Amino acid sequence: MSAHMCIQWGDIPQALIDSSRQRIDEAQKLQLIALDGCPFSGELTRLAGGRLQLDFPFPRNPALREQLIEWALHWGISFTVVV
């Protein structure tokens, strides 16, 4: 996938953060986070200034893409898609 959905960590409701499942991918040294109901796991990255961002793959498949968008809209989470 060449596009990503980016979400600022501060925009994620605390209830989702509290129930999230987090792990480190040892092979690539990535912090991966799975949020309830989200069809994909995201990668947590630290941006300039110390801000945290959660990046998800943005699927080319329309049905999977719509699931991801609907999940974010359901929770009122703002997002940006970067190609």
N, C-alpha and C positions, 0 to 999 in steps of 0.2 A: 504494500500500500504506500502510495507516495504522499498522501495527505494525512494530516493529523488534526484532531479536535483538541484544543487547548482550553483548560479550565484553571482559573486561579484558585488555589487551595482555600483561600478565604471566602470564596463564593459557594463552597460545598457546605450544606447544612450539617451542623454538629452531630445530629442523629446518624447521618451516613458515615461520618468519620468514626464515630464511636463503635459502629458495627462493622467497620471495614476489616478486611483480611489483608495483612501486609506481609511481604516476604522479600528477601534479597535473592536475585538471580545470581548465583555464584559464578557462573561462566562469564557473564557480561558485566557483573557488578552493578546491576540496576536495581533500584527499589521499586517493586511492583505492588500495586494496590488494587484490590477488587472491592467495589462498592456494591451494596445490595441492589439487585435488580438490573445492574448495568451488564450489558452483554459482553463487555470486554474488560480486561485489566488495563490499568494505566500505569505509566512510568512517572514517578515523582522526580522533578528536577528543580534545582535551585537556580534562580535567575539572578541577574545583577541586582545588588541592593538587598539580597537575602530573601526575596520573595520566592514562594513555592508555587509550582505549576504542575498540574497533572495532565499528561499527554496521552491521548488514546489514538490508536489507528483509526482512520476515517475510511470505512469500507467503500469499495467501488460497487458492491452489490447493493442495489436500491433497498431491498427488504432489510438487510442488516444495518444499513445507514439510517433508515427510518427508525429502527428500534433504538439506536443510540440517541438520535435526536429526540425522540419521544420520551426517553428516560430522562434526559436533561431538562426538557420542558416540564415534565411531571414534577420534578423537584425544584423548578424555578431557578435552575443553574444557567448563568450566562456562559457562553462559549464562543470561541473563535476557531474557524477552520483555516489552516495554513496549508497551502499546496507547495 
